[in-house]
Amino acid sequence: MPPEDEYRKQSEAVAAADRNDPDLLAWLDAALADYLADEDEDIVQAALTNEH
């Protein structure tokens, strides 16, 4: 199996787990928001409010 297929399967499994338990990856969402806050506050605000 090509590596791309394996990566796709893994990310689909993680996405499914996150949909079943939204708090599962909350720490990752918080870490990403913290990182982006250092980069550009407007990006974080848009991401958190789902405004594009």
N, C-alpha and C positions, 0 to 999 in steps of 0.2 A: 504494500500500500504506500503510495507517495506520501511524503511528510505533510503536504498541504491537506490531504484528506484526514490525516490523523489530527492535525491542529483544528480543522473544522469540526470534527467529531467532539473533540475536547471542549471547544468553545460552545458548541450547541448544548453539551451536557451541563456546563456551568450556567448557561443562560436559562436552561430548564430548571435547574436547582434554584436559581435566584427568583424565578417566577413563582415557584412553589413556596419559597421562604424568603420574602423580600429583605429580611434583616440579615440574611446569611452573608451578603457582601456589603453590608452597610459600612463596615470599617474601610473597605476599599473606596467606596463612594466618598467617604469623609476625607480619606487621604488624598484622593484626586482633587477634591474641592480645595483642600489646604494647599496643595501644590499649585493649582491654578490661581489661587488668591495671591501667591507670590508673583505670578506672571502677569495676570490681567484681571482685575476685579470685575470688570464688565462681563468677561467670559463666564466667570463663576455665577454671577447674578443671572445671566441668561440661561445657563445650564440648570440652575436650581429652580427657576420659574418656567422652564421649558419654552422660553421665548426665543425666537430665531430672527 
